[in-house]
Amino acid sequence: MQLSNLLVAIAAVATTTTWAFPSMKMTANGRFNPVGKRDVQFAMEEATRLADYVKRMDKRQAADGGPAPKLTPDPNDKDHLFQAPGPTDQRGPCPGMNALANHGYLPRNGIVSLVDLVIGQKEGYNIDYDLGAALAAIAVSLDGDLLTTKVSLNGTDDRTALLGAVQELISHEGGIAHHNSFEGDTSLTRRDFYLNNGDNWSFQGEMYADMQSYAKKFGGPDAIYNATVMAEYRYARYQDSRANNPRFYFSPKAFLLWGASSFVYEAFANATQVTTPNASYAYENSVSTFFGAVPDSTAPGGFRHVPERFPDNWYRRAQPYTLLDVVGQVAKQYGKHPVQFGANGEREGQRFFFPYPADPQEPNSFTIPTNEDDLAGACCALFQLALDFMPAEIASPVLLLQSQLDFLLGSLQPTFKDSCNCGDNALTGTSDSTTKDPVAEALLPAPGQAAQNAGSSAVNAAKESASSSSS
């Protein structure tokens, strides 16, 4: 995607958020007044930090003669040596993010900003800026702080919030492990929230052993992970959760789960072990290290867990993993086993599966686009799914506050428009479950002209920064 649009999006999103929900102070009459200058400055600092990083990477790649596999981390890179997390460091349900934090590609305390996530994924796995920005925006908007753009890699943590108790008026900062938000049922190696007393982040040796068995069955005796392996295992996880979890919840945004499973063979692959220009398959020795799975006959499933890390002598992929790439992998995996979206519930003492959509005039299932010949169209459709949340009568989904929807739209529109060539009509928020919080509206002032002018200045400065980065 165009760097200028990404930088403008970061500045515009953060400053727009501060117009509606700026840093606040209580006045004598009990209302809040904006103190947004610091937040506008922070937004600009973040946009500038990303622009500077991209300039450095462009120069480094030019010096290297173009894209090439890269030893990651370099043994001489003291900043990215492995370090086990401390007692207050946040580590959660995503092995890839945990490994990045354990090597310092993300802040080691596990409290990360949107720009941290974009840069960290690029440095560690060569995730392209468009995909990194999309994932970061979804994580921050659903589970992080819209002012600081910070999110916890696991659960709620005061270090992400700028406003303390007032924060809940804007958005709930549950962290990446917040159930049925960014995290969901049918994880690869973590139990469903309801089936494990709320622990949806701890590694499960039995589940890793199960995933490995699929790699051997569909990938060969050496346990090679590829799209077929992950499609089959993800289908098995869906069937298991739907059959055994009475609170099973599977909304259309679960497309993220197929995207996450593609990282196993696209991001975790050692570039020196594959023969294709990109990844497309990964060996057990790489996957097990990134998952922190160590063979141990005394442990459940034959695997015990250690902190996730990068394998020794591991080379990241040469070509960036882009937004269109991951859309293609979602379509490929889901196309093998299209499943029904919906939720388990009870009616008159009997368990039922309530499909989505529930309209009898609609087909009995809601599906993810699987046309691999029209990835741009599928990509735009997935953008809409990122904004859609199931009606409250089906289960207990997360309802987006207007501030969260604005953050998502502002972050994702430039990314999807550039990478997927989506028209403007496809890039509007239309979710029926979007809601404005009346308490927040009563407490917080409407955007003032001065704040809007400050935001416009920030966006213009971001454009100038982007322009200079490409020169």
Secondary structure, DSSP 8 states (H G I E B T S, - for coil): --HHHHHHHHHHHHHHHHHHS--EEE-TTS-EEE--HHHHHHHHHHHHHHHHHHHHHHHHHHHHTS---EESS-TT-GGG------TT----S-HHHHHHHHTTSS-TTSEEEHHHHHHHHHHHH-B-HHHHHHHHHHHHHHHS-TTT-EEESSS--GGG-SSGGGGGGT-----TT-BTTTB-SS-SSS--TGGGTT--SS--HHHHHHHHHHHHHHH-TT-EE-HHHHHHHHHHHHHHHHHH-TT-EE-GGGHHHHHHHHHHHHTSS-TTS--SSS---EEHHHHHHHHTEEE-TTSGGGEEE------TT-EE-SS-B-HHHHHHHHHHHHHHS----EEEEEETTEEEEEESS--TTS-S-------TT-HHHHHHHHHHHHH----TTTS-----BHHHHHHHHHHHHHHHHHHH---GGGSS---TT-B--HHHHHHS----HHHHHHHHHHHHHHHHHHHHHT-
